[in-house]
Amino acid sequence: MTQKKNNLNSKYFVRTPADETWGTYVTTVGYQSIKPNSKYPPSEHPSSYWFNPVTGRTLQEYQILYITNGEGTFESKNCKSIKINSGTIIFLFPNEKHTYKPSKNTGWEEYWIGFNGQFIEHLHRNNFISKLKPIYTIGFNEQLITLIQQAIEIANFQKPAYQQMLAGIVGHIIATTIYTEKNNAFRDKESMQLIEKAKLLIRTDADYEISPTEIAKKLNISYSWFRRIFRKYTGLSPLQYLAEIKVQKSKELLNGTSMTIKEIAYALNFSNPGYFVTFFKAKTGWSPGHYRNAVHGKEIFTAESLK
């Protein structure tokens, strides 16, 4: 792939109404290498994205900036000035004043991709990405570099539906960034092994009667620590995780056995079938009988199926 010509390789796009309807559209993608003691931004930087690092700028789109070599600084309205090292992802948000620049001594290499759309707004509204946390320290990640290089390659030709391909890459980049940072946070192998043991205990408990406090006791750890680290690792509390396992097992039994709903309720350690029906509907939006009939392609509900 042709890249790094004159230390700058960038593309800028227009979008169609159909691109906007897709949910994500890309506005720019590129790479540039800033040598030590050189001007930043470089003179060939497009005027619509040029900014003065002293006064900063405000974009009307989201951007991801990946610093793969060198160091510098970043500052935004919601993030005080912070040192940026190689292996850092910076999220830039629309209508959020910010500034950044490489160190004169080191310069830096940066990859970027700009984007907008309803899907990204959804991620922002639901705090998957946040102005309060624009920095992700993930280290050198060849997969991310490959994704952005693929985006540049697609942009070079701009074939029909290229925006949809770029939209998929943006989603992959965001997911990879979050996934990498979260997993980097669990470098303590002992803690990871304890959580995996806890998950196994929940999954293999024959009647799903074991409680989170009992699990903590079995693992010889405090319940407060266990609950905190379990939620951080899985995104769910131990009780919520147990509930999701029960939902999965319920679906397996409804799909693959002839057990009545009453039998399933007691097999999963519910105190009574009515509570199981209420639980299942709250989790799935379907009653157990409705779910079983829908899976089996039945349109008529019988009294027997609801027992």
N, C-alpha and C positions, 0 to 999 in steps of 0.2 A: 504494500500500500504506500502511495506517495504521501509523505508527511514531513513536517519540520522545514519546508522550503522557506528560506529567509527567516527561520525561527517562528513563523506564523502560518497557521492553517486554520481558517475560520470560514463558516458559512452562515448566512442569514436568510430567513425565509418569509414568505407570505403564507397566509392560511386561507382556506375556503370555509364557507359555512358548514360544509360536511365535516371538515377537520375539527371544527369547534364542537359539533354534535358528538363526535367520537368520545370526547371527554378529556383528552389531552392533545395539545398540539405544541410543536417545538418551534422556537423562534430563532435560536442560534446554537451552534455547536462549534467547538474548535480547540486548538492547542497553541500555546506559544511558550517560547523559552526566553526568559529575561536574564541576560548576562549580568554579572557583577558590575556595579557602577554605571549601569545604563539607565536611560530615561524610562519612566513608567507613568502611565501607559505609553507604549511606543507610538511614534508618529503615525504609523500605518493603521492604528486602532480605528475602527469605524466611528465616525463622528457621533452617531446616535448612542453609542455606548462609552464614549470617551468621558473621563471624569478627572477632576483634580483631587489627588489623594489627601490634600490638606483640607478641602471643604467637603469632600464626599459627594455622594449622589443618591438619587432615589429612582428605582426601577419601577416599571409597570408590569413586571413579570417575575416569575421565580427563576432562580439560577442555582446550579450546583457548580461549585468550583473545587477542583481536586488538585492539591499541591503535592506533587510527587517528588520534588527535589528542591532543596534550598529552604529558606525560612523568611519570615516577615511578620507583619502585624495585621490585625483585623479589629474593627470597632463598629458597632451599630447602636441604634437608639436604645435597644434592650440588652446590649452586651458591651460591657466596658472593654477597653483596649486589652487585647490578649495576644501573646506571642503565638505565631503559627509555625509549626515545624513540618517537615516533609511527612507525608502520610496523613494529611489533614483534609477532611471534607468541610467546606463552608457552604451553608445554605443561605441564599439571599432571598428576601421576601419582597413582594410588591409593596410600595408605599412605606418602606422601612429604610430610613436614611442610614447609609453605611459607608465605610471606606476601608481599603486594604492596600497594602503595598509590600513588595519584597524588600528584604534587607539589601542595602547597597553592597555589603561585603560578600553576600552569597548569591544574590538574584534568586530566581526560582523557576521551576517548570510548572505550568498550570494547564489543566484540561478543564473545559467548561461546557455546560449545556443549559440553555434557557428554555423555559416552557411555561405553559399556562393551561387553564381549562377547569371544568367542573370536577373532574376526578381529583386534581391536585387541591382544589379548594376544599373538597371533602376531607382529604387527609389533614389539611391544616385545621379545619373546624374541629376535628376529632382528636387533635393533639398528637397525631402520628409524627408530624413535624411542627416545630414551634419557633417563633421569633425569640423565645426565651432560651432556646438551646440551638443556636445555629452552627455549633462546632461539633464535629464527630472525629475523634482520633481513632483511625482504623489501621494505620501503618500502610506499607506498600501492598497493594492488592492488584494483582495482574488481571483478575477478572474484570474489575472496574475499568481499567485502562483499555482492555479489549472491547468492552461495551461502547465506550466513547469513540474509540477508533472505528468500530462498526458503524456508529452513527455518522461519523465524518464521511466514511465510504459511501453510505447510502445517500448522504446529502450531495455528494459529488455528482451523482447521476439524476437525482430527483425524478425517479420513475413514478408512474401512477401508483397511488396509495403509499408513497414513501412516508408521508406523515404518520400513517397508522403504524408502520414499522418503527419509526422513531418514538412514537408514544409508548410502544411496548418496551423499548430500551429504557426510557425514562423510568417506567415502573420498576423495571429490573434493577436499575441503578439505586433507586431509593430503597427498595427492599434489601438489596445486598449491603448497603451502607448500614441500615438499622440492624440487620442480622449480624453483621460482622462485629459491630460495636457491642451489642448485647452479649455475644458469645465471648468476646475478648474480656468482658467483665468477670467471667467465670473461669479464671485461670487457676483457682483453688480446686484442684482435682478432688480433694477429699470432700468438699462441699457438694460438688457435682455428683459424686458417687453416692452420697447420702440421699440426695434428692431423687436420683434414679432408683435407689433401693426403695424409697418411699412410694414412688410411682408404681413399682413392681408389686409392693405389698397391697396397694389399693386395687390393682388390676387382677391380682391372683386370689384375693380374698373370696372364698367360695360363695358366701352369702352377702357380701358387701356390708358386713356388720361392724367392721373395724372402724374406729373413730380416729380423727387426726391426733388427738392426745395420746391414744394408744400407740399410734405409729411413732410419735416422738419418743415415747417411753421405750419401745422396742429398739429404736436406734440410739438410745442413751443420749438424747439431746433435749434441750429445753423447748417447750412448745412455742414460746414467743419467737425464739430464733428460727425454729423450723418453719413457722407460718410466714415469717418475713422473707426468708431466703427462698422458700417454695414459691411464693407469689412473684418474687423477682425473677426466678428462673423460668416459671411456666406462664406467668401472666394471670394466674388464678390462685385463689386461696386453696388450701387442702380440701375444704368442704365443697367448694365450687368444682374442683377437679373431680372429686368423688361423684358429684351430681352428674357431670358430663360423662363419666364412665358408665354410670347407671343408664343414662339416655342411650348410649351406644349399645349396651348389652340389651336393653329393652327392645331396640330396633332389631337386633339380631334374633331375639326370641320371637318377636312378632313376625318377622320375615321368614324365618327358617324352621319354625316348629308349629305344632298344632296345639300348644299349650293355651289354655284359656287366659284371659286377662287376669282373672283371680289368681291362677297358678303362677303367672309371671310376677305379679305383685308380691306374693309371699316368697318366691324364689329370690327376689331382689331385696328382701328384708323390709318391705313396706308394712306398716302396721295394719293397713287395710286396703282393699282394692280401690276404694274411693279416693284415698290419698294418692295412690299411684296414678290414677286417671288425671287428677288435678295437677300433679307434678309433671307428667308427660305432656299435657296440653300447654302448660306454662312454658316448657322448654322448647316445644316444637311447633305450637300453634294448632296441633291436631290432637284429637282424642286417640287413644290406642286403637280402638276399633276402626275409626276413620282411616288412620294411618295404614293398618293392616289391609283393609279393603282396597285402598288406593294403590298400594304396592303390588297387590295381586290382580289389579285391573278390574276390581268389582265396583259396580256403581250402586248396588243395592245393599243397604246395611241390615243385618239381621240381629235379632235380640241375642242370639248365641255368640256372635262376634264381640258383643259388648260385655259379656260376663267376665 
